[in-house]
Amino acid sequence: MVHSTIRCTQCVLTEKTPNISFNEDGVCNYCTSYEKFRPHGERRLLRIIDSHRNKAKKYECMVNISGGRDSTYTLLKLRKDYGVKVLTFNYANPFTDEQAEKNINNMVRILGIDLIKFKHTSSIHESCFKNNLTAWFKNPSPAMVPMMCIGCKLIWKNVVETAKKLGISLIVSGGNPYEYTSFKKELLTVSRDVDLSTYYVQYIRGLAKESLKNLSYVKPHYLPTLLKGYLFANQTAIGPRVFASDIEKIDFFHYIKWNEKDVISRITNELKWNYPKELHSTWRFDCRISHLKDYMYMKTLGMTEKDDFYAKMVREGLLTRNQALARLEKENQLHMDKIAKILEQMSLSPKYFLT
């Protein structure tokens, strides 16, 4: 007997979504408790930017770029539309997609800006990732999928150190408010309506608690890396707030409403930006680990982060429910060839891990 998937009648979340429930009309609790995002506005953004303008300085702000769509658009707006003297910072992630690298080279060249490319002096990213990956396969848990990204959490220490060294007082990130995945909060017992600064404290606390259920994550050799990742997870984490309190750190799309068509149109036409067409999606392709995370979520929950993202877009009126469902049918396909390459890169057997 084939079991048909039950989905919310308003958004696209399924019955397998963590802690989901449906009312008598089939509408999920994620929808009924949702509050639409209201950006602070361009006027407020420009006031912040203007307060950091300085003719005597070579750089007025820093933007951390990945080659993805949102950080690219953030850079384009700041440099081309607002005339800000920008320094770009990029982490040479060992799992960066080839197209993302091309995008970075194009935007830096076309906009005529400086780029600092940071790389870990050791293979700590690969080593920690391999340890967390093998730990996950011993006891697959959707709550622990974010541990695959611990290597990238380390770079915010280098970002703020570079900004302080060069006298940069503003760091602008391209974080998209719709991509803060709600079900990941549920898995770690974090309130869905908590503010960002409190969210990351609770989020890391939840990860630490889950790690104790599988001690393979907390081997002594990797504890300094995990601690550093906790302290410098992003701009709202404890590390940047304490050690770089004199630097203002903002998310661009908390001020300017994110518009997918405008974002894609401008960066494609003006910066020669592109994405791997076989993925059918412009979101989060810049790091190849995203394919592996899709696999992990699909195997444990029957969904990916895209389900949550498009559910939010439906609630915001940015997509119809049918459009979201059509996207998920294409974009939730697992790319096993790309996943196998990641495992091979780590000297792990795809045949063993993927069966």
Order of alpha helices (4+ residues) and beta strands (2+ residues): alpha-alpha-beta-alpha-beta-alpha-beta-alpha-alpha-alpha-beta-alpha-alpha-alpha-alpha-beta-alpha-alpha-alpha-alpha-alpha-alpha
